[in-house]
């Protein structure tokens, strides 16, 4: 289901918040976006989303990450909306047909990543196969914590924008 921008602008805050939370689980991001309504058009929504993301801080980023399932899993540490869960499943569909050993390797890399950085491996998985997702995770394990946090926040922003575009199509 898509939502016209005019409807997003006019709907009650709680309903709009649920739609926005399906795009990004950071509660501060959702609140900031609600405060910027009415948007008027799709480009303004997308621009606002990026501007608001830029003012977020580490606790906001980590909150957003925590709503995503690990690559290869179905649920995150914090619940997603039904729409967000469906989008996550579709975005990670490249893992669905992976061989069992590849899924096991991904699970091991997920654990190693979390132990090193303190949050899940966040990547815009849409259109990527299991081998690519695993290779990206392994490569990112070589990052220092500061570099990786910047990388993860950019990946979260990609996911957020992709989902907003799907919502507003």
N, C-alpha and C positions, 0 to 999 in steps of 0.2 A: 504494500500500500504506500503510495506516495502522498505527500501533503503539499498543497499549494502554499506559497509563502503567505498569502493573505489569510489563509486559515491558521497557520502557525502564529501569525501576528495577533489574531483575534481570539484564539482559544484561551480557556482559563489557564492560569499559571501552572497548576499542578499537571494538567494534561500536556502542556508544552514542555514542562520540565522532564516528564517521562520520555517524550520523544527525543529531547536533546540528550538525556542521559544514555539513550541507546547509541548515541554517536560518541560520547565521551563521558566516562563515569566520574570525573572529578566534580564534586558538588560545587566547588567555587566557580568552576568554568560554567556549569549549568546556571548558577545564580547570576553570574555576570552577563551571560547571554540573554536570560530573561529580562534583565534590566535594560538591555539595548533594544528591546522591541518597541515599536514596530520596525521591521526591517524594510519592508516595501518590495524588495526583489531578491532573487536568488544570489546575485553577486554580492549584495550587501550582507547577506547571511554568511556567506563564505569568507568574506573579508573580515567581518566581525569575529568569526570563529578563530581566524588566524591571529588577529590582534589580541583577543582575550587569551589565547594560548600563550602568547609571548609574555604576558604579565604574570603567568602562573609561576609558582615556585616549587621546589623539590617535593614538599608534602603533597601538593596538588598532582604533580606528575605521578608520584608513587600511588596515590589513590586511583588515578586513571588506570595505571598498569594493573592494579589489583582486581579490576573488574573483568580482565581478560583471562580466558583459560590458557594454560600452558599449551604450546604447540603440541598437538597430538591428544589433548584432553578436551573435555566438554564443558568444564566449569572453572571459574576463577575463584580466588579467595573470597571475593565479595560478589554478591549476585548481580547478574546483568538483567536488563529488561528482556522480555520474550523476543522482541525484535533484535536486540543486541546479540542474544544467544544464537538466533537464526543466522544473523550476519556472520558471527564468529565461525559457525559451522561451515558456512559457504566459503569464507575466506581461507579456512584451513583445509578445504577439501582435497588439496594436493597430498595430504597425509593419509587420506582414506584408503588408497590402494597401495600404500607402501608395504613392503615386506616386513614381516614380524621383527627381523633383526634390525632393520632401519628404524622402526618404531622404538625398539629397545634402546638403540643408540641415541635417539632423540630424547628419550626420557632421561638417560644418563647425562647428556649434555645440559638438559634443563636443570637438573639437580646441581651440577657443577656451576652453572651460570648463577643460579640463585644463591649458592653458598658464597660465591665470589662477590656478587654485586648487591645482594639483599633484596632483589625483586625479580619477577619473572623475565625471561627472555621475551622482549616485545619486538615484534617485527610485522610489517605490513605483508601478510602472507598471501594476499589475493593474487592469483595467477602464478604462484610459485609451487613447484613440486617439492616432494619430501627431501630429495637429495640436495636441492638448492637451499632449503630451509636449514638443514643440518649443517651444510658447509658454511653458511652465513653465521650460524650460532658458534661454530668452532672458531671461525675467524675472529668474531667479536670477543671471545674469551681472552684474546691477546690484548684487548684494550685496557688502559688504566681506568679506574672508577670514574673519573671526571669525563673522560672522552666517551666512555660507554653511556653515561647518563645523558649526555648531549645526543648521542646516536639514538638511544631509546626514545627520547622526547621527540626527535624528528620522525621516528617511525610511528609513534602514537599520533602525531599531527597528521601524518598521511592517512592513517586509519580513520581518524575523526573526519577529515575532509571527504574521504571516499564515502563514508557513511552518510554524511550530510548531503552529498550529491545524490546518493540513492534515495534518501528521504524526500528530496525536493524535486526529483525528476518529473 
